[in-house]
Amino acid sequence: MEKDPTSYSLLTYAWVFLLSILGGVVNFMRKLHEGHVRAFNIIEFIGELVTSAFAGIITFWLCEHAQFAPLITAALVGVSGHAGSRAIFMLEEFLKSKFPGAKL
């Protein structure tokens, strides 16, 4: 049976979301420590979490398609959540290299 995005349980998505945003929180804290963001910049913090969650969900789907082991998938979801927009940019560059004529 082939899976699609609607065939995963809410618990699975909750774990993916949690790992992703935890990566985003760690990234925001790193930026805060390095002085790249202000401590009470709630809009940037929310933006970081949303971007991290998006990157984590995409990573989860790619890992599932590639049939990675669950622990590898979890680790990659957390790392891509931490990478946030950088992970999305890397995926975009990968797709551009595979499909040179495509408009992304």
N, CA and C atoms as an extended XYZ file, in Angstrom:
312
Properties=species:S:1:pos:R:3:atomname:S:1:resname:S:1:resid:I:1 pbc="F F F"
N         0.836       -1.178        0.000 N   MET     1
C         0.000        0.000        0.000 CA  MET     1
C         0.886        1.248        0.000 C   MET     1
N         0.666        2.125       -0.949 N   GLU     2
C         1.449        3.353       -1.035 CA  GLU     2
C         0.861        4.418       -0.116 C   GLU     2
N         1.735        5.145        0.538 N   LYS     3
C         1.284        6.179        1.462 CA  LYS     3
C         1.157        7.509        0.742 C   LYS     3
N         0.274        8.338        1.266 N   ASP     4
C         0.167        9.718        0.808 CA  ASP     4
C         0.114       10.597        2.058 C   ASP     4
N         0.212       11.916        1.924 N   PRO     5
C         0.271       12.780        3.110 CA  PRO     5
C        -0.914       12.631        4.065 C   PRO     5
N        -2.054       12.167        3.576 N   THR     6
C        -3.218       12.024        4.457 CA  THR     6
C        -3.265       10.687        5.183 C   THR     6
N        -2.361        9.765        4.866 N   SER     7
C        -2.422        8.439        5.475 CA  SER     7
C        -1.621        8.328        6.775 C   SER     7
N        -0.914        9.377        7.161 N   TYR     8
C        -0.162        9.353        8.415 CA  TYR     8
C        -1.058        9.827        9.555 C   TYR     8
N        -0.807        9.299       10.731 N   SER     9
C        -1.627        9.659       11.889 CA  SER     9
C        -1.290       11.066       12.390 C   SER     9
N        -2.207       11.614       13.155 N   LEU    10
C        -1.958       12.916       13.770 CA  LEU    10
C        -0.780       12.838       14.740 C   LEU    10
N        -0.606       11.694       15.384 N   LEU    11
C         0.518       11.527       16.293 CA  LEU    11
C         1.849       11.603       15.537 C   LEU    11
N         1.900       10.997       14.375 N   THR    12
C         3.114       11.074       13.544 CA  THR    12
C         3.403       12.519       13.179 C   THR    12
N         2.379       13.231       12.706 N   TYR    13
C         2.574       14.634       12.352 CA  TYR    13
C         2.929       15.483       13.571 C   TYR    13
N         2.392       15.140       14.730 N   ALA    14
C         2.729       15.881       15.949 CA  ALA    14
C         4.216       15.736       16.262 C   ALA    14
N         4.756       14.504       16.136 N   TRP    15
C         6.182       14.289       16.367 CA  TRP    15
C         7.036       15.041       15.354 C   TRP    15
N         6.634       14.985       14.091 N   VAL    16
C         7.380       15.698       13.040 CA  VAL    16
C         7.369       17.196       13.329 C   VAL    16
N         6.197       17.713       13.658 N   PHE    17
C         6.056       19.139       13.954 CA  PHE    17
C         6.903       19.514       15.167 C   PHE    17
N         6.837       18.709       16.221 N   LEU    18
C         7.598       18.994       17.438 CA  LEU    18
C         9.097       18.995       17.174 C   LEU    18
N         9.591       17.982       16.481 N   LEU    19
C        11.022       17.924       16.161 CA  LEU    19
C        11.450       19.104       15.289 C   LEU    19
N        10.612       19.451       14.340 N   SER    20
C        10.924       20.557       13.435 CA  SER    20
C        11.005       21.883       14.177 C   SER    20
N         9.973       22.172       14.973 N   ILE    21
C         9.983       23.473       15.653 CA  ILE    21
C        11.034       23.509       16.757 C   ILE    21
N        11.358       22.351       17.337 N   LEU    22
C        12.440       22.327       18.315 CA  LEU    22
C        13.753       22.714       17.636 C   LEU    22
N        13.965       22.221       16.434 N   GLY    23
C        15.132       22.646       15.659 CA  GLY    23
C        15.108       24.138       15.389 C   GLY    23
N        13.913       24.672       15.108 N   GLY    24
C        13.776       26.113       14.884 CA  GLY    24
C        14.062       26.925       16.132 C   GLY    24
N        13.628       26.433       17.284 N   VAL    25
C        13.901       27.119       18.553 CA  VAL    25
C        15.401       27.156       18.810 C   VAL    25
N        16.071       26.028       18.588 N   VAL    26
C        17.524       25.973       18.784 CA  VAL    26
C        18.218       26.963       17.851 C   VAL    26
N        17.779       27.034       16.605 N   ASN    27
C        18.373       27.967       15.651 CA  ASN    27
C        18.140       29.416       16.085 C   ASN    27
N        16.929       29.719       16.554 N   PHE    28
C        16.636       31.076       17.021 CA  PHE    28
C        17.505       31.424       18.227 C   PHE    28
N        17.667       30.464       19.142 N   MET    29
C        18.506       30.714       20.318 CA  MET    29
C        19.961       30.957       19.915 C   MET    29
N        20.428       30.224       18.906 N   ARG    30
C        21.794       30.444       18.409 CA  ARG    30
C        21.925       31.852       17.843 C   ARG    30
N        20.930       32.263       17.033 N   LYS    31
C        20.953       33.609       16.466 CA  LYS    31
C        20.895       34.671       17.562 C   LYS    31
N        20.106       34.419       18.588 N   LEU    32
C        19.995       35.343       19.710 CA  LEU    32
C        21.335       35.464       20.431 C   LEU    32
N        21.972       34.343       20.676 N   HIS    33
C        23.274       34.325       21.350 CA  HIS    33
C        24.337       35.063       20.541 C   HIS    33
N        24.259       34.951       19.213 N   GLU    34
C        25.235       35.612       18.345 CA  GLU    34
C        24.874       37.062       18.059 C   GLU    34
N        23.715       37.521       18.547 N   GLY    35
C        23.312       38.912       18.372 CA  GLY    35
C        22.667       39.221       17.034 C   GLY    35
N        22.202       38.197       16.324 N   HIS    36
C        21.570       38.417       15.018 CA  HIS    36
C        20.086       38.753       15.120 C   HIS    36
N        19.478       38.478       16.263 N   VAL    37
C        18.065       38.813       16.487 CA  VAL    37
C        17.923       39.423       17.874 C   VAL    37
N        16.823       40.163       18.054 N   ARG    38
C        16.527       40.730       19.371 CA  ARG    38
C        15.763       39.701       20.202 C   ARG    38
N        15.918       39.775       21.498 N   ALA    39
C        15.326       38.791       22.402 CA  ALA    39
C        13.798       38.741       22.304 C   ALA    39
N        13.138       39.866       22.146 N   PHE    40
C        11.673       39.881       22.168 CA  PHE    40
C        11.073       40.148       20.801 C   PHE    40
N        11.747       39.685       19.756 N   ASN    41
C        11.236       39.828       18.392 CA  ASN    41
C        10.326       38.638       18.098 C   ASN    41
N         9.077       38.736       18.528 N   ILE    42
C         8.138       37.625       18.445 CA  ILE    42
C         7.791       37.280       17.003 C   ILE    42
N         7.746       38.273       16.130 N   ILE    43
C         7.417       38.020       14.723 CA  ILE    43
C         8.510       37.170       14.077 C   ILE    43
N         9.755       37.504       14.335 N   GLU    44
C        10.861       36.710       13.773 CA  GLU    44
C        10.864       35.303       14.364 C   GLU    44
N        10.551       35.193       15.652 N   PHE    45
C        10.495       33.883       16.301 CA  PHE    45
C         9.400       33.012       15.680 C   PHE    45
N         8.229       33.576       15.483 N   ILE    46
C         7.127       32.834       14.852 CA  ILE    46
C         7.490       32.459       13.422 C   ILE    46
N         8.111       33.379       12.696 N   GLY    47
C         8.560       33.092       11.332 CA  GLY    47
C         9.554       31.948       11.298 C   GLY    47
N        10.446       31.922       12.277 N   GLU    48
C        11.435       30.839       12.379 CA  GLU    48
C        10.732       29.501       12.612 C   GLU    48
N         9.734       29.492       13.479 N   LEU    49
C         9.010       28.255       13.783 CA  LEU    49
C         8.213       27.757       12.582 C   LEU    49
N         7.550       28.670       11.881 N   VAL    50
C         6.754       28.275       10.713 CA  VAL    50
C         7.662       27.722        9.615 C   VAL    50
N         8.766       28.405        9.359 N   THR    51
C         9.718       27.940        8.343 CA  THR    51
C        10.307       26.585        8.727 C   THR    51
N        10.642       26.432        9.995 N   SER    52
C        11.192       25.161       10.474 CA  SER    52
C        10.184       24.031       10.329 C   SER    52
N         8.935       24.296       10.671 N   ALA    53
C         7.894       23.273       10.548 CA  ALA    53
C         7.716       22.871        9.087 C   ALA    53
N         7.702       23.845        8.184 N   PHE    54
C         7.564       23.552        6.755 CA  PHE    54
C         8.731       22.697        6.264 C   PHE    54
N         9.951       23.090        6.619 N   ALA    55
C        11.140       22.326        6.209 CA  ALA    55
C        11.098       20.911        6.787 C   ALA    55
N        10.656       20.774        8.018 N   GLY    56
C        10.572       19.460        8.644 CA  GLY    56
C         9.552       18.550        7.986 C   GLY    56
N         8.400       19.105        7.646 N   ILE    57
C         7.354       18.303        6.980 CA  ILE    57
C         7.839       17.836        5.613 C   ILE    57
N         8.444       18.730        4.847 N   ILE    58
C         8.959       18.356        3.530 CA  ILE    58
C        10.029       17.270        3.679 C   ILE    58
N        10.910       17.436        4.653 N   THR    59
C        11.954       16.432        4.892 CA  THR    59
C        11.337       15.091        5.267 C   THR    59
N        10.321       15.118        6.102 N   PHE    60
C         9.638       13.888        6.497 CA  PHE    60
C         9.090       13.167        5.273 C   PHE    60
N         8.401       13.884        4.410 N   TRP    61
C         7.822       13.260        3.216 CA  TRP    61
C         8.912       12.696        2.306 C   TRP    61
N        10.004       13.432        2.132 N   LEU    62
C        11.102       12.934        1.297 CA  LEU    62
C        11.732       11.683        1.904 C   LEU    62
N        11.920       11.688        3.212 N   CYS    63
C        12.492       10.510        3.878 CA  CYS    63
C        11.556        9.310        3.775 C   CYS    63
N        10.274        9.545        3.917 N   GLU    64
C         9.307        8.457        3.797 CA  GLU    64
C         9.308        7.893        2.378 C   GLU    64
N         9.383        8.767        1.402 N   HIS    65
C         9.424        8.309        0.019 CA  HIS    65
C        10.679        7.475       -0.249 C   HIS    65
N        11.788        7.896        0.346 N   ALA    66
C        13.051        7.183        0.169 CA  ALA    66
C        13.155        5.961        1.079 C   ALA    66
N        12.168        5.742        1.911 N   GLN    67
C        12.094        4.611        2.832 CA  GLN    67
C        13.261        4.580        3.816 C   GLN    67
N        13.604        5.750        4.360 N   PHE    68
C        14.634        5.816        5.386 CA  PHE    68
C        14.102        5.193        6.677 C   PHE    68
N        15.011        4.712        7.502 N   ALA    69
C        14.635        4.187        8.812 CA  ALA    69
C        14.036        5.320        9.656 C   ALA    69
N        13.078        5.000       10.531 N   PRO    70
C        12.413        6.040       11.325 CA  PRO    70
C        13.367        6.917       12.144 C   PRO    70
N        14.409        6.338       12.733 N   LEU    71
C        15.333        7.164       13.522 CA  LEU    71
C        16.150        8.111       12.641 C   LEU    71
N        16.523        7.672       11.466 N   ILE    72
C        17.225        8.552       10.517 CA  ILE    72
C        16.286        9.674       10.090 C   ILE    72
N        15.047        9.317        9.801 N   THR    73
C        14.052       10.321        9.418 CA  THR    73
C        13.884       11.356       10.521 C   THR    73
N        13.767       10.897       11.766 N   ALA    74
C        13.600       11.825       12.888 CA  ALA    74
C        14.795       12.768       13.007 C   ALA    74
N        15.990       12.227       12.868 N   ALA    75
C        17.190       13.062       12.947 CA  ALA    75
C        17.215       14.094       11.819 C   ALA    75
N        16.901       13.671       10.613 N   LEU    76
C        16.912       14.598        9.480 CA  LEU    76
C        15.825       15.659        9.601 C   LEU    76
N        14.675       15.289       10.154 N   VAL    77
C        13.610       16.266       10.384 CA  VAL    77
C        14.084       17.336       11.367 C   VAL    77
N        14.724       16.929       12.449 N   GLY    78
C        15.246       17.892       13.416 CA  GLY    78
C        16.314       18.794       12.829 C   GLY    78
N        17.208       18.209       12.049 N   VAL    79
C        18.281       18.994       11.424 CA  VAL    79
C        17.695       19.979       10.408 C   VAL    79
N        16.736       19.522        9.612 N   SER    80
C        16.154       20.434        8.623 CA  SER    80
C        15.314       21.509        9.310 C   SER    80
N        14.692       21.171       10.448 N   GLY    81
C        13.991       22.198       11.223 CA  GLY    81
C        14.959       23.251       11.721 C   GLY    81
N        16.135       22.813       12.149 N   HIS    82
C        17.171       23.751       12.590 CA  HIS    82
C        17.678       24.592       11.416 C   HIS    82
N        17.828       23.965       10.271 N   ALA    83
C        18.318       24.685        9.091 CA  ALA    83
C        17.254       25.637        8.537 C   ALA    83
N        15.981       25.301        8.697 N   GLY    84
C        14.894       26.172        8.273 CA  GLY    84
C        14.967       26.548        6.812 C   GLY    84
N        15.086       27.842        6.558 N   SER    85
C        15.083       28.326        5.174 CA  SER    85
C        16.300       27.843        4.396 C   SER    85
N        17.410       27.569        5.083 N   ARG    86
C        18.584       27.027        4.384 CA  ARG    86
C        18.273       25.654        3.808 C   ARG    86
N        17.509       24.837        4.537 N   ALA    87
C        17.134       23.506        4.039 CA  ALA    87
C        16.256       23.633        2.799 C   ALA    87
N        15.341       24.587        2.825 N   ILE    88
C        14.463       24.804        1.669 CA  ILE    88
C        15.285       25.274        0.475 C   ILE    88
N        16.247       26.173        0.723 N   PHE    89
C        17.118       26.662       -0.343 CA  PHE    89
C        17.943       25.513       -0.933 C   PHE    89
N        18.473       24.623       -0.076 N   MET    90
C        19.263       23.494       -0.571 CA  MET    90
C        18.404       22.562       -1.430 C   MET    90
N        17.171       22.340       -1.024 N   LEU    91
C        16.265       21.513       -1.818 CA  LEU    91
C        15.983       22.182       -3.164 C   LEU    91
N        15.786       23.482       -3.144 N   GLU    92
C        15.548       24.214       -4.387 CA  GLU    92
C        16.745       24.107       -5.328 C   GLU    92
N        17.952       24.248       -4.801 N   GLU    93
C        19.155       24.128       -5.629 CA  GLU    93
C        19.311       22.711       -6.180 C   GLU    93
N        18.988       21.715       -5.379 N   PHE    94
C        19.041       20.323       -5.836 CA  PHE    94
C        18.064       20.121       -6.994 C   PHE    94
N        16.855       20.626       -6.845 N   LEU    95
C        15.850       20.473       -7.897 CA  LEU    95
C        16.258       21.213       -9.167 C   LEU    95
N        16.868       22.376       -9.012 N   LYS    96
C        17.349       23.115      -10.186 CA  LYS    96
C        18.419       22.327      -10.931 C   LYS    96
N        19.272       21.629      -10.183 N   SER    97
C        20.324       20.849      -10.846 CA  SER    97
C        19.754       19.626      -11.552 C   SER    97
N        18.664       19.079      -11.018 N   LYS    98
C        18.041       17.888      -11.641 CA  LYS    98
C        17.131       18.252      -12.790 C   LYS    98
N        16.540       19.451      -12.735 N   PHE    99
C        15.604       19.906      -13.761 CA  PHE    99
C        16.010       21.296      -14.237 C   PHE    99
N        17.081       21.392      -15.038 N   PRO   100
C        17.663       22.693      -15.388 CA  PRO   100
C        16.698       23.654      -16.107 C   PRO   100
N        15.759       23.148      -16.858 N   GLY   101
C        14.855       24.030      -17.586 CA  GLY   101
C        13.640       24.460      -16.814 C   GLY   101
N        13.448       23.923      -15.619 N   ALA   102
C        12.252       24.221      -14.831 CA  ALA   102
C        12.342       25.605      -14.200 C   ALA   102
N        11.207       26.266      -14.109 N   LYS   103
C        11.118       27.570      -13.425 CA  LYS   103
C        10.719       27.312      -11.993 C   LYS   103
N        11.654       27.505      -11.063 N   LEU   104
C        11.362       27.291       -9.636 CA  LEU   104
C        11.276       28.591       -8.916 C   LEU   104
